[in-house]
Amino acid sequence: MNTMNKQILILFIFVPTMLFAQKTKKVTNEVTNEIFYVLKSDKKVRHGEYKMFDFKGKLLVNGYYKYGAKDSIWEYYNSKERLISKYDYTNDELIFYDPNIWKDKKYKLIVNENKLDTTLSRPPIFLGGDGLIASKIQYPISAMQIGKSGRVVVSFTVDKFSKVSNYHVNTPLGYGLDEEVIRVLKSLSDFWLPGLLDGQPVDVEIEYSFNFKFAGVFRAY
């Protein structure tokens, strides 16, 4: 077999392999209310359109995966299906954000382990809305059994690199409610963008309140 024939044979072997690797399979997860696609050649790798809904079927997140990584423009909606933010993962750029979302949250600038009240040029941004958080909350059975309800107040740090840490329950309720809030926040840790001061990313502490209502109704504000 001459050199040209060998090259042609290699090409015919290589091309079908690439095409097979790009074939996808649709996955519908009724537990997490997600619809996405995975590679047939590796079902752990998401590739293609992605959507997340709340328990009422309202769209919360619309985006796209490329070989396991978020790609292109992702859109995030609140529980009223109002667009609250858009992020371009290809260019690593926030292209839209509703400034009214989370405007009432408390923020503290962290400087050398000191926490200072200050005005930020942009607070830390959670790309999803309260609806996204609510969709993840599972009312603990132990709390439901006694009709436990009330507000859980937590604080945590979003640093200049978007890393979330230092979770702390300031106002606990017990019966698994505090742990559930922390669990959900940790599961959404990659949805954050850092706060800015004079255009530069900074470390910021956030205080956030979760209001649990008996019968499984959850509200965050």
Backbone torsions as a table, in degrees:
resi	resn	phi	psi	omega
1	MET	NA	125.4	-178.2
2	ASN	-76.9	173.7	-174.9
3	THR	-61.5	-40.8	-178.8
4	MET	-64.7	-41.5	179.3
5	ASN	-64.3	-38.2	177.8
6	LYS	-63.0	-41.6	-179.9
7	GLN	-64.6	-40.0	178.7
8	ILE	-64.4	-42.4	-179.9
9	LEU	-63.0	-43.3	178.5
10	ILE	-61.9	-40.4	-179.7
11	LEU	-62.9	-43.7	-179.9
12	PHE	-66.5	-29.5	177.7
13	ILE	-76.9	-39.1	-174.4
14	PHE	-72.7	-43.3	-176.5
15	VAL	-61.9	-49.3	177.6
16	PRO	-60.3	-33.1	178.3
17	THR	-63.7	-42.5	178.5
18	MET	-65.4	-43.2	-179.4
19	LEU	-63.0	-39.9	179.8
20	PHE	-65.3	-38.5	-177.7
21	ALA	-65.5	-25.6	-177.1
22	GLN	-91.7	-7.3	177.3
23	LYS	-70.0	139.8	-174.9
24	THR	-122.6	164.2	177.5
25	LYS	-128.7	134.5	-179.3
26	LYS	-77.4	136.1	178.7
27	VAL	-123.2	127.7	175.6
28	THR	-115.7	112.5	-179.2
29	ASN	-102.6	104.1	-176.8
30	GLU	-75.2	-16.8	178.4
31	VAL	-76.3	-45.4	-178.6
32	THR	-97.5	-0.7	-179.6
33	ASN	58.2	44.6	179.8
34	GLU	-118.3	146.3	171.5
35	ILE	-128.3	123.9	-179.5
36	PHE	-153.6	178.5	-178.7
37	TYR	-123.8	147.3	177.1
38	VAL	-127.4	157.9	175.9
39	LEU	-68.9	135.6	176.3
40	LYS	-66.5	-29.1	-179.3
41	SER	-77.5	-20.1	178.9
42	ASP	-154.8	95.7	-172.2
43	LYS	-70.7	-3.6	175.4
44	LYS	-85.6	-12.0	-176.0
45	VAL	-102.5	116.5	177.2
46	ARG	-78.4	138.6	-178.3
47	HIS	-155.5	110.6	-178.8
48	GLY	125.2	-166.1	-175.1
49	GLU	-64.7	146.3	179.5
50	TYR	-134.3	137.0	176.2
51	LYS	-140.4	143.6	173.4
52	MET	-129.6	139.4	-178.3
53	PHE	-123.7	162.0	172.6
54	ASP	-86.9	-177.9	-174.8
55	PHE	-69.7	-11.2	176.3
56	LYS	-96.2	1.6	179.1
57	GLY	87.2	11.3	178.9
58	LYS	-84.6	137.8	-177.6
59	LEU	-67.9	129.4	177.6
60	LEU	-110.7	-39.8	-176.7
61	VAL	-137.3	135.7	176.2
62	ASN	-134.9	120.5	-176.8
63	GLY	-156.4	-161.4	-175.4
64	TYR	-150.4	135.3	174.8
65	TYR	-105.4	143.6	174.3
66	LYS	-127.2	105.4	-178.7
67	TYR	50.6	48.9	173.2
68	GLY	89.6	-7.9	-179.0
69	ALA	-115.6	145.4	176.7
70	LYS	-63.6	136.1	-174.6
71	ASP	-141.0	156.9	177.3
72	SER	64.2	-155.8	-175.2
73	ILE	-94.9	128.4	176.1
74	TRP	-107.0	140.2	179.6
75	GLU	-115.6	138.8	-178.6
76	TYR	-125.1	134.9	-175.4
77	TYR	-123.3	156.3	174.8
78	ASN	-89.8	-174.7	-175.2
79	SER	-68.8	-11.5	176.5
80	LYS	-100.0	13.6	179.9
81	GLU	62.0	30.7	175.3
82	ARG	-93.9	131.0	-180.0
83	LEU	-66.6	124.9	-178.5
84	ILE	-115.2	-21.4	177.6
85	SER	-162.2	153.1	175.7
86	LYS	-137.0	132.8	-178.9
87	TYR	-129.9	131.5	178.3
88	ASP	-94.4	102.4	-177.8
89	TYR	-76.4	-20.0	177.2
90	THR	-67.6	-42.5	-179.1
91	ASN	-103.8	4.7	178.7
92	ASP	52.9	58.8	-173.5
93	GLU	-144.9	132.6	172.5
94	LEU	-78.7	121.8	-175.8
95	ILE	-110.1	-11.6	174.6
96	PHE	-159.7	140.5	175.8
97	TYR	-154.8	131.2	177.8
98	ASP	-80.1	111.6	-175.6
99	PRO	-66.9	-14.8	-179.7
100	ASN	-78.7	-16.0	179.6
101	ILE	-74.9	126.9	178.0
102	TRP	64.5	19.9	-178.5
103	LYS	-66.4	-21.1	-177.8
104	ASP	-93.3	3.8	179.7
105	LYS	-75.1	155.0	179.6
106	LYS	-95.3	134.7	-178.4
107	TYR	-129.3	145.3	174.8
108	LYS	-133.3	130.9	175.8
109	LEU	-75.3	132.5	179.3
110	ILE	-102.9	117.7	179.6
111	VAL	-131.7	114.4	179.6
112	ASN	50.6	48.4	178.4
113	GLU	71.1	2.2	174.5
114	ASN	-96.7	145.1	-180.0
115	LYS	-111.9	119.7	-173.4
116	LEU	-119.9	135.5	171.9
117	ASP	-76.7	124.2	-178.9
118	THR	-153.9	166.1	176.9
119	THR	-94.9	122.2	-179.5
120	LEU	-92.4	148.9	174.3
121	SER	-71.7	-24.7	170.8
122	ARG	-156.6	124.9	179.0
123	PRO	-71.6	166.2	172.9
124	PRO	-56.2	140.6	-175.8
125	ILE	-113.2	124.8	171.3
126	PHE	-93.9	113.9	-172.0
127	LEU	-62.6	-32.3	176.0
128	GLY	-89.2	165.4	178.7
129	GLY	-99.3	-172.9	178.7
130	ASP	-59.6	-29.9	179.0
131	GLY	-62.1	-35.4	178.2
132	LEU	-66.7	-42.3	177.9
133	ILE	-63.6	-46.1	-178.5
134	ALA	-61.2	-34.0	-178.4
135	SER	-67.0	-19.4	-178.3
136	LYS	-95.1	-18.0	-175.9
137	ILE	-71.2	133.8	174.1
138	GLN	-120.9	116.4	-177.3
139	TYR	-65.3	119.0	-178.1
140	PRO	-59.6	136.3	-179.3
141	ILE	-59.9	-39.5	-179.0
142	SER	-61.1	-33.9	178.6
143	ALA	-76.2	-38.1	179.7
144	MET	-66.7	-34.9	-177.0
145	GLN	-62.1	-30.1	-179.8
146	ILE	-108.9	6.0	180.0
147	GLY	69.3	30.7	-178.1
148	LYS	-72.2	130.3	176.3
149	SER	-145.9	173.5	-179.4
150	GLY	139.7	-169.4	-174.9
151	ARG	-108.4	134.1	172.3
152	VAL	-107.6	124.8	178.5
153	VAL	-109.6	125.1	-178.4
154	VAL	-125.5	158.6	172.4
155	SER	-132.0	152.5	179.0
156	PHE	-160.0	165.3	-176.7
157	THR	-109.8	133.4	169.0
158	VAL	-112.3	112.1	-175.1
159	ASP	-87.1	-179.8	-175.1
160	LYS	-63.8	-15.6	179.8
161	PHE	-102.8	11.6	-178.9
162	SER	74.7	9.4	178.2
163	LYS	-79.7	134.2	-178.8
164	VAL	-105.8	132.9	-176.4
165	SER	-157.1	-175.1	174.7
166	ASN	55.9	47.6	177.5
167	TYR	-69.0	133.7	-179.3
168	HIS	-145.7	133.1	177.8
169	VAL	-89.9	113.4	-179.1
170	ASN	-84.0	-37.4	178.9
171	THR	-127.8	95.3	-176.3
172	PRO	-83.0	154.3	174.7
173	LEU	-116.7	-23.0	-178.4
174	GLY	78.9	-169.3	178.9
175	TYR	55.3	31.3	176.4
176	GLY	85.2	-6.4	-178.0
177	LEU	-68.6	-41.7	179.5
178	ASP	-62.9	-45.1	-178.7
179	GLU	-64.1	-35.0	-179.7
180	GLU	-67.1	-39.4	177.6
181	VAL	-62.2	-47.7	179.9
182	ILE	-63.1	-40.2	179.7
183	ARG	-59.0	-46.3	-178.7
184	VAL	-66.8	-43.5	178.6
185	LEU	-59.5	-41.4	179.5
186	LYS	-67.2	-34.8	-179.5
187	SER	-69.2	-18.5	-178.8
188	LEU	-111.6	22.3	-174.3
189	SER	-65.3	-22.6	-178.8
190	ASP	-90.1	12.6	178.3
191	PHE	-97.8	8.1	-173.5
192	TRP	-103.0	146.7	169.3
193	LEU	-118.0	147.1	-175.7
194	PRO	-70.8	157.3	173.0
195	GLY	-74.7	157.9	-179.3
196	LEU	-123.0	139.9	173.3
197	LEU	-127.8	117.7	-174.5
198	ASP	54.4	36.3	176.5
199	GLY	82.8	-1.3	-178.0
200	GLN	-110.2	139.1	178.8
201	PRO	-65.9	140.2	-177.7
202	VAL	-137.3	166.5	175.9
203	ASP	-85.0	129.9	-175.5
204	VAL	-135.6	137.9	173.0
205	GLU	-97.2	137.0	-179.0
206	ILE	-117.1	139.3	171.8
207	GLU	-111.5	130.3	-174.2
208	TYR	-136.5	141.9	-177.6
209	SER	-112.1	138.1	176.4
210	PHE	-121.9	127.4	-178.7
211	ASN	-108.8	112.2	178.3
212	PHE	-92.0	128.6	175.8
213	LYS	-112.6	132.9	-179.9
214	PHE	-59.4	153.0	-174.6
215	ALA	84.8	13.1	170.6
216	GLY	88.5	1.6	179.5
217	VAL	-83.9	126.1	-176.5
218	PHE	-119.6	136.4	174.7
219	ARG	-133.4	140.4	176.6
220	ALA	-121.0	140.8	179.2
221	TYR	-157.2	NA	NA
